[in-house]
Amino acid sequence: MLLPFTLPTDQPTEESEAILLSFYQLLIQRDSSLATERRPNCMNPLHAAMTPPVCSQQFIDSYIDMLVADGADIRAVHNNGWTPLHVAACQGSHCVAASLCRRLTAADINRGRPTDLHPLTPLTVAAVRLDLVAQQLQNDNTGRAVRDRASIRIPNLKTTMRVLLQAGADIAFIPTATERHRRRRQLMLPEYATVLNQLPHDVMATVNAALRPQREMADALTE
């Protein structure tokens, strides 16, 4: 029931996606337990749906709809404590992230692991991964093949960040204690600004009104 391995350069057609989905539906009809099967590391098919985002949003939505309808747990954690949304965030699978977010609460979207000192939310995971990939590009010793993959992955990670933010991911959970933490947060801020700029005017007015006391206090402290 796992999605096929794809390359970032693949361009599946609507027809090929429909054929593939029909195969999955046939398998599910024969054995619905395929939707809930677990790997030895406790990953379920939703964890494994984090292929490069080459499939259409419609296909991903239909695939996840099918799995969830037959019992796949969108909140399940694998051995590392990650949910399917964590894995999608790490891989920059923004179509999968968007589909999952539509089925999750804000608490689920901002969920960390019980053992985390600072909650390792999906947004934090995406920021960590973006930082690592950006460091690869800045390293003069990074080979051409790795650079090419990084150049493709960065926009996917940024899109995933925006998907998470639009769904209610809270930037307050991204730690700022160390320089590395602050660097990761800084990488995320342009995507946060993009999401804010896309909000309707009346929503932005409400946000600005809520922030006005804090801004006035900050201005007073700097005078």
Contacts in CASP RR format, 6 or more apart in sequence:
PFRMAT RR
TARGET T0000
AUTHOR 0000-0000-0000
METHOD contacts of the structure
MODEL  1
MLLPFTLPTDQPTEESEAILLSFYQLLIQRDSSLATERRPNCMNPLHAAM
TPPVCSQQFIDSYIDMLVADGADIRAVHNNGWTPLHVAACQGSHCVAASL
CRRLTAADINRGRPTDLHPLTPLTVAAVRLDLVAQQLQNDNTGRAVRDRA
SIRIPNLKTTMRVLLQAGADIAFIPTATERHRRRRQLMLPEYATVLNQLP
HDVMATVNAALRPQREMADALTE
1 24 0 8 1.000
1 27 0 8 1.000
1 28 0 8 1.000
1 34 0 8 1.000
1 35 0 8 1.000
1 37 0 8 1.000
1 45 0 8 1.000
1 67 0 8 1.000
2 45 0 8 1.000
2 48 0 8 1.000
2 49 0 8 1.000
3 48 0 8 1.000
3 49 0 8 1.000
3 51 0 8 1.000
3 55 0 8 1.000
3 63 0 8 1.000
4 20 0 8 1.000
4 51 0 8 1.000
5 51 0 8 1.000
6 12 0 8 1.000
6 51 0 8 1.000
6 52 0 8 1.000
6 54 0 8 1.000
6 55 0 8 1.000
7 52 0 8 1.000
7 54 0 8 1.000
8 52 0 8 1.000
8 54 0 8 1.000
8 149 0 8 1.000
8 152 0 8 1.000
8 153 0 8 1.000
9 54 0 8 1.000
10 52 0 8 1.000
10 54 0 8 1.000
11 54 0 8 1.000
12 20 0 8 1.000
12 54 0 8 1.000
12 55 0 8 1.000
12 56 0 8 1.000
12 59 0 8 1.000
14 56 0 8 1.000
17 55 0 8 1.000
17 56 0 8 1.000
17 58 0 8 1.000
17 59 0 8 1.000
20 59 0 8 1.000
21 59 0 8 1.000
21 62 0 8 1.000
21 63 0 8 1.000
21 66 0 8 1.000
24 63 0 8 1.000
24 66 0 8 1.000
25 66 0 8 1.000
27 34 0 8 1.000
28 34 0 8 1.000
28 35 0 8 1.000
28 66 0 8 1.000
28 70 0 8 1.000
32 70 0 8 1.000
32 71 0 8 1.000
34 45 0 8 1.000
34 70 0 8 1.000
35 45 0 8 1.000
35 66 0 8 1.000
35 67 0 8 1.000
35 68 0 8 1.000
35 69 0 8 1.000
35 70 0 8 1.000
35 71 0 8 1.000
35 72 0 8 1.000
36 44 0 8 1.000
36 70 0 8 1.000
36 71 0 8 1.000
36 72 0 8 1.000
36 73 0 8 1.000
37 44 0 8 1.000
37 45 0 8 1.000
38 44 0 8 1.000
39 48 0 8 1.000
39 78 0 8 1.000
41 78 0 8 1.000
41 79 0 8 1.000
41 80 0 8 1.000
42 76 0 8 1.000
42 77 0 8 1.000
42 78 0 8 1.000
42 79 0 8 1.000
43 78 0 8 1.000
43 87 0 8 1.000
44 72 0 8 1.000
44 73 0 8 1.000
44 76 0 8 1.000
44 78 0 8 1.000
44 84 0 8 1.000
45 67 0 8 1.000
45 72 0 8 1.000
46 64 0 8 1.000
46 67 0 8 1.000
46 72 0 8 1.000
46 73 0 8 1.000
46 74 0 8 1.000
46 76 0 8 1.000
46 84 0 8 1.000
46 100 0 8 1.000
47 76 0 8 1.000
47 78 0 8 1.000
47 82 0 8 1.000
47 83 0 8 1.000
47 84 0 8 1.000
47 87 0 8 1.000
49 60 0 8 1.000
49 63 0 8 1.000
49 64 0 8 1.000
49 84 0 8 1.000
49 88 0 8 1.000
49 93 0 8 1.000
49 96 0 8 1.000
50 84 0 8 1.000
50 87 0 8 1.000
50 88 0 8 1.000
50 90 0 8 1.000
50 91 0 8 1.000
50 92 0 8 1.000
50 93 0 8 1.000
50 96 0 8 1.000
51 91 0 8 1.000
51 93 0 8 1.000
52 91 0 8 1.000
52 93 0 8 1.000
52 152 0 8 1.000
52 156 0 8 1.000
53 92 0 8 1.000
53 93 0 8 1.000
53 94 0 8 1.000
53 95 0 8 1.000
53 96 0 8 1.000
53 156 0 8 1.000
53 159 0 8 1.000
55 95 0 8 1.000
56 95 0 8 1.000
57 95 0 8 1.000
57 98 0 8 1.000
57 99 0 8 1.000
60 95 0 8 1.000
60 96 0 8 1.000
60 98 0 8 1.000
60 99 0 8 1.000
61 99 0 8 1.000
64 72 0 8 1.000
64 74 0 8 1.000
64 96 0 8 1.000
64 99 0 8 1.000
64 100 0 8 1.000
64 103 0 8 1.000
68 74 0 8 1.000
68 103 0 8 1.000
74 83 0 8 1.000
74 84 0 8 1.000
74 85 0 8 1.000
74 100 0 8 1.000
74 103 0 8 1.000
74 104 0 8 1.000
75 83 0 8 1.000
75 104 0 8 1.000
75 108 0 8 1.000
75 111 0 8 1.000
76 83 0 8 1.000
76 84 0 8 1.000
77 83 0 8 1.000
77 113 0 8 1.000
78 87 0 8 1.000
80 113 0 8 1.000
81 113 0 8 1.000
82 90 0 8 1.000
82 113 0 8 1.000
82 125 0 8 1.000
83 108 0 8 1.000
83 111 0 8 1.000
83 122 0 8 1.000
84 96 0 8 1.000
84 100 0 8 1.000
85 97 0 8 1.000
85 100 0 8 1.000
85 101 0 8 1.000
85 104 0 8 1.000
85 108 0 8 1.000
85 109 0 8 1.000
85 111 0 8 1.000
85 122 0 8 1.000
86 112 0 8 1.000
86 120 0 8 1.000
86 122 0 8 1.000
86 125 0 8 1.000
87 93 0 8 1.000
88 94 0 8 1.000
88 96 0 8 1.000
88 97 0 8 1.000
88 100 0 8 1.000
88 122 0 8 1.000
88 160 0 8 1.000
89 97 0 8 1.000
89 122 0 8 1.000
89 123 0 8 1.000
89 125 0 8 1.000
89 126 0 8 1.000
89 129 0 8 1.000
89 160 0 8 1.000
89 164 0 8 1.000
90 125 0 8 1.000
90 126 0 8 1.000
90 129 0 8 1.000
91 129 0 8 1.000
92 126 0 8 1.000
92 129 0 8 1.000
92 153 0 8 1.000
92 156 0 8 1.000
92 157 0 8 1.000
92 159 0 8 1.000
92 160 0 8 1.000
93 156 0 8 1.000
93 160 0 8 1.000
94 156 0 8 1.000
94 159 0 8 1.000
94 160 0 8 1.000
94 162 0 8 1.000
94 163 0 8 1.000
97 122 0 8 1.000
97 160 0 8 1.000
97 163 0 8 1.000
97 164 0 8 1.000
98 163 0 8 1.000
98 167 0 8 1.000
101 109 0 8 1.000
101 163 0 8 1.000
101 164 0 8 1.000
101 166 0 8 1.000
101 167 0 8 1.000
102 167 0 8 1.000
104 167 0 8 1.000
106 167 0 8 1.000
106 168 0 8 1.000
106 170 0 8 1.000
109 121 0 8 1.000
109 122 0 8 1.000
109 164 0 8 1.000
109 167 0 8 1.000
109 168 0 8 1.000
109 169 0 8 1.000
110 119 0 8 1.000
110 121 0 8 1.000
110 123 0 8 1.000
110 168 0 8 1.000
110 169 0 8 1.000
110 170 0 8 1.000
110 173 0 8 1.000
111 119 0 8 1.000
111 121 0 8 1.000
111 122 0 8 1.000
112 119 0 8 1.000
112 120 0 8 1.000
112 121 0 8 1.000
113 119 0 8 1.000
113 120 0 8 1.000
118 124 0 8 1.000
118 173 0 8 1.000
118 175 0 8 1.000
118 177 0 8 1.000
119 173 0 8 1.000
121 169 0 8 1.000
121 170 0 8 1.000
121 173 0 8 1.000
121 174 0 8 1.000
122 164 0 8 1.000
122 169 0 8 1.000
123 161 0 8 1.000
123 164 0 8 1.000
123 165 0 8 1.000
123 169 0 8 1.000
123 170 0 8 1.000
123 171 0 8 1.000
123 173 0 8 1.000
123 174 0 8 1.000
123 188 0 8 1.000
124 173 0 8 1.000
124 174 0 8 1.000
124 175 0 8 1.000
124 184 0 8 1.000
126 157 0 8 1.000
126 160 0 8 1.000
126 161 0 8 1.000
126 164 0 8 1.000
126 188 0 8 1.000
127 161 0 8 1.000
127 174 0 8 1.000
127 184 0 8 1.000
127 185 0 8 1.000
127 187 0 8 1.000
127 188 0 8 1.000
128 184 0 8 1.000
129 157 0 8 1.000
130 154 0 8 1.000
130 157 0 8 1.000
130 158 0 8 1.000
130 161 0 8 1.000
130 184 0 8 1.000
130 187 0 8 1.000
130 188 0 8 1.000
131 180 0 8 1.000
131 183 0 8 1.000
131 184 0 8 1.000
131 187 0 8 1.000
133 150 0 8 1.000
133 153 0 8 1.000
133 154 0 8 1.000
133 157 0 8 1.000
134 150 0 8 1.000
134 154 0 8 1.000
134 187 0 8 1.000
136 142 0 8 1.000
136 146 0 8 1.000
136 147 0 8 1.000
136 150 0 8 1.000
137 147 0 8 1.000
137 150 0 8 1.000
137 151 0 8 1.000
137 154 0 8 1.000
142 150 0 8 1.000
158 190 0 8 1.000
158 191 0 8 1.000
161 169 0 8 1.000
161 188 0 8 1.000
161 191 0 8 1.000
161 192 0 8 1.000
162 191 0 8 1.000
162 194 0 8 1.000
162 195 0 8 1.000
165 171 0 8 1.000
165 191 0 8 1.000
165 192 0 8 1.000
165 195 0 8 1.000
166 195 0 8 1.000
166 198 0 8 1.000
171 185 0 8 1.000
171 188 0 8 1.000
171 189 0 8 1.000
171 192 0 8 1.000
174 181 0 8 1.000
174 184 0 8 1.000
174 185 0 8 1.000
174 188 0 8 1.000
175 181 0 8 1.000
175 185 0 8 1.000
176 182 0 8 1.000
176 185 0 8 1.000
196 204 0 8 1.000
196 207 0 8 1.000
199 207 0 8 1.000
END
